[in-house]
Amino acid sequence: MRAPPLTPLAAALLHVPAPERALVVNCGDGEAVLLLAREFPTARIRGVDPAAELVRQASARVGLDPEGRVAFKLGKPSGLPYPDAFFDLVAQIDGHPHPAELTRVLKPGGSLVLAGSPPTGLFPDARERLLRRRLARSGITPVLADSAGGGNFFVGRLGDAG
């Protein structure tokens, strides 16, 4: 398994306000969650991953956390185990984003970060345009898309309710 794209994630975080609660989807062994915990020392950070072994590894990395700032759950990007409008920041590392589900758990005005390795396979530009349209239909307004550290990132904001 290759390392998560932490440099694009770190670059994207420079463009989001400090959250109270943040979620990392496809958190793997927890490295990206720990990055957010260091970057936002007062925020509660959650990680979710579909692989039970990775969730166990991530939980073991946290150790004693008496304030409960960092926690991990088993879950898929298509069915996140959190209530509606719960997070100020949702970040997804690689994988296939499910815009409707990402925006379901994101508060209005909250930030969405997608960070990953450069797209590969057939028609990466067409897939990227399709994802942007799906994000827009889910209420995400683009803030910035760029590359850093051999990967790409996208920052968007969920429109206010009303």
Long-range contacts (C-beta under 8 A, 24 or more apart in sequence): 1-28, 2-117, 3-31, 4-28, 4-31, 4-32, 4-93, 4-94, 5-93, 5-94, 5-115, 5-116, 5-117, 5-149, 5-150, 5-151, 6-31, 6-32, 6-35, 6-149, 7-148, 7-149, 7-150, 7-151, 8-115, 8-116, 8-147, 8-148, 8-149, 8-151, 8-152, 8-153, 9-35, 9-91, 9-93, 9-113, 9-115, 9-153, 10-35, 10-39, 10-148, 10-149, 11-146, 11-148, 11-149, 11-153, 12-91, 12-113, 12-115, 12-144, 12-148, 12-153, 12-154, 12-155, 13-39, 13-113, 15-143, 15-144, 15-155, 16-89, 16-111, 16-113, 16-155, 17-88, 17-111, 18-42, 18-43, 19-43, 19-87, 19-88, 19-89, 19-110, 19-111, 20-44, 20-88, 21-45, 21-46, 21-86, 21-87, 21-88, 21-89, 22-46, 22-87, 22-88, 22-89, 22-90, 22-91, 23-47, 23-48, 23-80, 23-82, 23-86, 23-87, 23-89, 23-90, 23-91, 23-105, 24-48, 24-91, 24-92, 24-93, 25-77, 25-80, 25-90, 25-91, 25-92, 25-93, 25-95, 25-102, 26-50, 26-77, 26-92, 26-93, 26-94, 26-95, 27-54, 27-58, 27-72, 27-93, 28-54, 28-58, 28-93, 29-54, 29-57, 29-58, 29-61, 30-54, 30-57, 30-58, 30-59, 30-61, 30-62, 30-70, 30-72, 32-91, 32-93, 32-115, 33-58, 33-70, 33-72, 34-61, 34-62, 34-70, 36-89, 36-91, 37-69, 37-70, 43-69, 43-88, 43-89, 44-68, 44-69, 44-70, 45-69, 45-70, 45-71, 46-70, 46-71, 46-72, 46-73, 46-82, 46-87, 47-71, 47-72, 47-73, 48-72, 48-73, 48-74, 48-75, 48-77, 48-80, 48-81, 48-82, 49-74, 49-75, 50-74, 50-75, 50-76, 50-77, 77-101, 77-102, 80-104, 80-105, 89-113, 91-115, 97-131, 97-135, 99-131, 99-134, 99-135, 99-137, 99-138, 99-140, 100-138, 102-138, 103-138, 103-139, 103-140, 103-158, 106-158, 107-158, 108-158, 108-159, 108-160, 108-161, 109-157, 109-158, 109-159, 109-160, 110-157, 110-158, 111-143, 111-155, 111-156, 111-157, 111-158, 112-140, 112-154, 112-155, 112-156, 112-157, 112-158, 113-153, 113-154, 113-155, 114-153, 114-154, 115-151, 115-152, 115-153, 115-154, 116-151, 116-152, 116-153, 117-150, 117-151, 117-152, 118-147, 118-150, 118-151, 118-152, 119-152
